[in-house]
Amino acid sequence: MGKIIHKKLVRDKIPHIIRADGMTPVVRKLTKKERLPAKLAKVVEEALELRDSDGALDEFADLYEIAEAAAQERGFIREQIEAARAAKRGKRGGFDENIFLEKVITPEDNEA
């Protein structure tokens, strides 16, 4: 089969799972400087997997896990995130009404 190149952040037990499958993982620990960019890239990867799964529960769980890990990397704790979420919801609303913005017509558009 040969080598399978991934070059991405993976969950902690993935190397053990790969070994259990009779393969050899080549891994390294990320430097402090590499951690946040890798976690943010993983957030995007997991968000795309969630979208492509049509909302599978395990994909929501993956996105939640890596989003929390990325926030922790920045020094935020769950309570801070919840407070920021609540403040933003109070100011700009949530997503309960399922509003889809098609376009915005500016005053200049009306004059044309």
Secondary structure as UniProt FT lines:
FT   TURN            12..13
FT   HELIX           14..20
FT   TURN            21..22
FT   HELIX           32..52
FT   TURN            53..54
FT   HELIX           57..73
FT   TURN            74..75
FT   HELIX           78..92
FT   TURN            96..97
FT   HELIX           107..111
//
